[in-house]
Each structure stands twice: as structure tokens, then as C-alpha cells.
Amino acid sequence: MAQFTHPKHRRECRFSGRVQGVGFRYTVTNLAMQYDVGGYVRNLPDGRVELVIEGPDEEMDHLLEDLNRKMDGYIRGVDQTEANATGEFDYFAIRH
């Protein structure tokens, strides 16, 4: 039986605000486990947090909506770029 797959894309998000030292990466990781996405989250030296995800657009949309709802008081801004998926991720993880 053929399996229908949704096209996958890549999003790179850099969150600013009070996003380090508040459980941001762990919140992202726990949320990401609920969706069909791969990628990583990591702290950046300038105080921002980088999130790179690949997956179907709808899955990434839901993940980002949940993250914004849970971490609303900490996020001041987000820069987001979109690209074609590279297929490099088998799972989601925290990078150091």
C-alpha cells in the first residue's frame, strides 16, 4: 500500500527576549515530540535561541503556535526564514 507523504520544508527561527535560562529548549523539545518534525534547538552566544525544524508545514505551524502560547511572556521577537528541507534530521534534539 502506498503511503501519502506531505511535502516537507525547513524553517529556521531565532527567538529573542528572555529565552535562555527559562526552560525554553526543553519546552521546544517536549512540544516537538508531539509532531512529525525533525531538527534541533540551541542557545546562541548573543542570548537568542535558534530553532531549526523540518517537516510538513501544518506540523511546523502547530509546533510554533504551541510554543508561542507556552512561552509568550518570554519571547520578544522572532526572525524566521524558510527553505527546502535537507532531510538531514531523523529526530529532534537539543544541541549544545
N, C-alpha and C positions, 0 to 999 in steps of 0.2 A: 504494500500500500504506500503510495507517495505521500510524503509529509509536506504540508504547505508551510513555507517559511516567509516571514516578513522581511523586507529589506532592512539591513542594519546600517546604522550611521554611527558617527563618533561625535561626542561633544566634549569640549574642554572648557571647564568653568573654573574661574578663580574668584573665590569669595573673600571679601574684605569686611572688616568690622572687628568685633571681639570673637574671633573664630578659632583661636588657639587657646588650649588650656581649659576648654569648657565641654569636652567630650564630643566635639564636632565630628572628628574622624570616626569615632566608634558609632555615633548615631548614623552617619552615612553608611557605614559598613552593615549595620543591622538592618537598615532600610533596603539596601541593595540586595540583600539575600532574598527579599520578597519578590524580586523582579528578575526578568530574563535579561540581565546586563552583566557585562564583564568590565574590568578596569581597575582603577586604583584611586586612592585619596592620600594626600600627603601635605604636611606643613611646608610652607615656603619660608626662606630666610627673612623675607620682608614682612612677615606677620600674616600673610594671606594663607588660604588653604586652596590647593589645587585638586580638582576632581576631574578625572578622565574616565568617561564611560562610553561603551559601545553596546548597541542593541537596537531593537525596534523603537521607532520614535515614540510610540504610545507608552512603552515601558519606561523610557527615559523621562518622558513628561511626568508620569505618575511619581517616579522617584523624586524628581526635583520639586514637585508640588508638595509631597510629604516632607521633604527636607526643609523647604521654606516655611511650612506650617510649624514644624517642631522647633526650628532654630531661628524663628522670626526675630526674636529680641536680640540676637547676636549678629545677624547679617546686616551690614550697612550697604553693600553693593556686590554685584557680580558681573564679571566680564565673561561672556560666553562666545565661543566660536564653534562652528560645525564643519565637519569634513566627512569624507567617505571612511567607512570602517576599515581598519587594517586587518582585523581578525586575529590580532596578537594575544588576546586575553581569553583564557579558559575559565576564569573565575574573577571575583572581586576581592581586593586586598588593600590593606594599609601599607604604604611604602614609607620608609624612613630615610 
